[in-house]
Structure formats: C-alpha cells, structure tokens
C-alpha cells in the first residue's frame, strides 16, 4: 500500500492535527504491514503559491509534477488540516493547487467535469479552535471541510473521512476531551 501523509499546521509539536495524522498513520501501519509512506511537511517545505513566476520556475514545475505523481500513486492520503480563518491553511491550498491539474486529476468533458483520481481513500485530521458543526449554528463558516470534500470530489474521490477535534482553543479541558474523542475515532477506523 502507498500512503501519502501531509501535515500543514504551523504549530510544530503543539499541533493537534499533526498528533492526529501521526496516530492515523500508525493505525494504518498496524493493520497493513508493508506500507510505503511519502511525507510532506508543508510548513517546513511549502509549495510556492501559484503565480507567473512559479509557472516559469523549472524547479517549482518539477516539484509540482512530483506532487501530482505521488498523489495519483497513493492508495491512501492522510491530511492534517487545521482550520485557519474558516478555511484550510494557505500552504495546504498551495499543495492542492499543484495537484489540481487538468488531464491528470480531472478533465473537462462536454457533459461537465470528471474526476480522474478516484479509487483512493482520503482521511483528514480536521482541527478547529471553536465549534463549526451543525449544532453550533456556525456551520456556514466552515470553508475547511466543505472545501476539502468539494475538491477531492472534483478529483473523483467520493468519500473523504474526517477525524475531528473541535473546540481545542475553548479551554485545556475541552481540548483534552476533544483529542481523546478523536483518538478513539482513530482506533475505530477501518483499516
């Protein structure tokens, strides 16, 4: 099995999403023996934002082509996606911009767009300082999980699994409770 592990938090060792992605990867390793893991730390090694300069830079083009190849080759993609200002971190968006390539991960047809990257499993460790679920009344501000479902759906990936830790900035007690619940969800992940 090929697994692509992506972290995007800027919080280093204090990152909840990094803790959760590590636990998800460990859980999958326990159940699947031989796993070939490719790892990206988008905080330490970000992709350049899309620009004319980035498109003209051969090294950036090669880095983008490599990212597309690794994404397409992966059977499982594990992504750490903290919510920053109601959406995903800019560095995660920049990676997504590199793998969103017409003719590789999607195509346009006379009947609309069609995803070309289906058949893989995407598991997202979604972390949020507050509460943005339906019960909170703030779900309209969620441009994190909704965006990730939309973009991976556009690539042909029908199911995106979310492991959530919400309200981690509300209080230390709430953070602990939320992290424990997320880790229990990880233990119950189908391998």
Secondary structure in CASP SS format (residue, H / E / C, confidence):
PFRMAT SS
TARGET T0000
AUTHOR 0000-0000-0000
METHOD secondary structure of the structure
MODEL  1
X C 1.00
X E 1.00
X E 1.00
X E 1.00
X E 1.00
X E 1.00
X E 1.00
X C 1.00
X C 1.00
X C 1.00
X C 1.00
X H 1.00
X H 1.00
X H 1.00
X C 1.00
X H 1.00
X H 1.00
X H 1.00
X H 1.00
X H 1.00
X H 1.00
X H 1.00
X H 1.00
X H 1.00
X H 1.00
X H 1.00
X H 1.00
X H 1.00
X H 1.00
X H 1.00
X H 1.00
X H 1.00
X C 1.00
X C 1.00
X C 1.00
X E 1.00
X E 1.00
X E 1.00
X E 1.00
X E 1.00
X E 1.00
X C 1.00
X C 1.00
X C 1.00
X C 1.00
X C 1.00
X C 1.00
X C 1.00
X C 1.00
X C 1.00
X C 1.00
X H 1.00
X H 1.00
X H 1.00
X H 1.00
X H 1.00
X C 1.00
X H 1.00
X H 1.00
X H 1.00
X H 1.00
X H 1.00
X H 1.00
X H 1.00
X H 1.00
X H 1.00
X H 1.00
X H 1.00
X H 1.00
X H 1.00
X H 1.00
X H 1.00
X H 1.00
X C 1.00
X C 1.00
X E 1.00
X E 1.00
X E 1.00
X E 1.00
X E 1.00
X E 1.00
X E 1.00
X E 1.00
X E 1.00
X C 1.00
X C 1.00
X E 1.00
X E 1.00
X C 1.00
X H 1.00
X H 1.00
X H 1.00
X H 1.00
X H 1.00
X H 1.00
X H 1.00
X H 1.00
X H 1.00
X H 1.00
X C 1.00
X C 1.00
X E 1.00
X C 1.00
X C 1.00
X C 1.00
X E 1.00
X E 1.00
X E 1.00
X E 1.00
X C 1.00
X C 1.00
X E 1.00
X E 1.00
X E 1.00
X E 1.00
X C 1.00
X C 1.00
X C 1.00
X C 1.00
X C 1.00
X E 1.00
X E 1.00
X E 1.00
X E 1.00
X E 1.00
X E 1.00
X E 1.00
X C 1.00
X C 1.00
X C 1.00
X C 1.00
X C 1.00
X C 1.00
X H 1.00
X H 1.00
X H 1.00
X C 1.00
X C 1.00
X H 1.00
X H 1.00
X H 1.00
X C 1.00
X C 1.00
X C 1.00
X H 1.00
X H 1.00
X H 1.00
X H 1.00
X H 1.00
X H 1.00
X H 1.00
X H 1.00
X H 1.00
X H 1.00
X C 1.00
X C 1.00
X C 1.00
X C 1.00
X C 1.00
X E 1.00
X E 1.00
X E 1.00
X E 1.00
X E 1.00
X E 1.00
X C 1.00
X C 1.00
X C 1.00
X C 1.00
X C 1.00
X C 1.00
X H 1.00
X H 1.00
X H 1.00
X H 1.00
X H 1.00
X H 1.00
X H 1.00
X H 1.00
X H 1.00
X H 1.00
X H 1.00
X H 1.00
X H 1.00
X H 1.00
X H 1.00
X H 1.00
X C 1.00
X C 1.00
X C 1.00
X C 1.00
END
